[in-house]
Every structure is written in structure tokens, then in C-alpha cells.
Amino acid sequence: QVQLVESGGGLVQPGEALRLSCAASGNIFRLNFMGWHRQAPGKQRELVARIGSSGSTSYSDSVKGRFTISRDNAKNTVYLQMNSLKQEDTAVYYCNARDTKYNEYWGQGTQVTVSS
């Protein structure tokens, strides 16, 4: 089993920045992909960014150029640096991990609100 704990959400104004963190514990040696999804009220959960064990990254078009995902393997932590935040980025952000046996793990979610 893998446990994921997110932190770093909050309320910011448009144009500001936030950094989310996700600490993994448990059977982490099997983890390959880690990433962030988000779910806004009334919408489906969507992939925001993903990073592989080799460091390869992918982003949704809506955040490309504004968000950066990174991974500290020594700390078993993945980060999401969010710059130039927009109101439409408001959502609950969930950390996600997948292991080599394709098991999926989810954090409890952290609220990000962008509002003036």
C-alpha cells in the first residue's frame, strides 16, 4: 500500500503562485508515475500534470507554461509549482501515483481557490 499526503493549497488572487506538495509513504519502491489531477465543482476530474520515474513530464494544455511538476526521489515527494493562477484553476487538487503493477493511489485532496 501507498499513502499520499498533499499540502500547500489555499486562497490566492489571480496572477499569484502556489506550490503543492505530495509526500508518499509505504511501498513506494514500486511507484513509477506520480502526478496531479484536479476536480472543479460540477466537472469531471482531469489530469493536470504527470512525472515519470525517469523525470519525463506531461501537462494538460490548460496549464502548460504556467505549472511545473517536479519530483524529489530522496524525499519521496512530488511538487506542483503553479504560477500565473487563473480563476479557472480553482479546484480540489489530488495527488496520484501508479505503481509497476498499475495500482492507482490517491491523496485526500487539497483545495486551491483563485479569487479576487
C-alpha positions, -999 to 999 in steps of 0.1 A, spaced: 0 0 0 10 36 -6 -2 66 13 -2 101 -3 -5 133 17 -9 166 0 -3 201 14 1 237 1 -34 246 -11 -51 278 -2 -67 310 -14 -48 333 -38 -56 361 -61 -54 358 -99 -18 360 -111 -3 348 -79 15 315 -73 12 284 -51 32 253 -46 16 220 -38 35 191 -22 26 154 -21 46 131 2 45 94 -5 50 66 21 46 29 22 55 6 -7 70 34 -27 97 14 -44 72 2 -70 60 37 -79 67 49 -114 43 77 -124 32 104 -99 10 133 -108 -17 158 -100 -53 158 -110 -80 184 -102 -117 185 -99 -137 217 -101 -174 218 -89 -197 202 -114 -168 189 -136 -150 157 -140 -116 150 -125 -89 159 -150 -52 152 -153 -31 183 -147 5 171 -148 24 138 -145 60 129 -140 77 95 -145 104 78 -125 129 90 -152 118 126 -148 97 128 -180 68 151 -177 35 158 -194 9 186 -188 -26 194 -198 -29 222 -224 -47 244 -199 -17 246 -176 13 242 -200 37 270 -195 23 280 -161 26 249 -140 57 228 -133 58 194 -118 89 181 -101 100 151 -81 124 146 -52 131 109 -50 152 112 -19 122 128 -1 96 107 -19 78 139 -27 63 154 -58 56 191 -62 34 212 -84 45 248 -88 16 268 -101 23 303 -114 0 329 -130 -30 313 -115 -64 319 -130 -99 317 -116 -105 286 -137 -77 269 -118 -99 268 -88 -105 231 -79 -96 204 -54 -62 191 -64 -54 154 -59 -21 137 -58 -20 105 -77 5 76 -80 7 45 -101 30 15 -94 45 -10 -117 15 -33 -113 -8 -5 -124 -23 0 -90 -36 36 -85 -33 56 -53 -49 89 -44 -44 115 -18 -72 132 1 -71 164 -19 -63 200 -12 -84 230 -21 -70 257 -44 -91 288 -47 -82 316 -71 -103 347 -65 -101 384 -63 
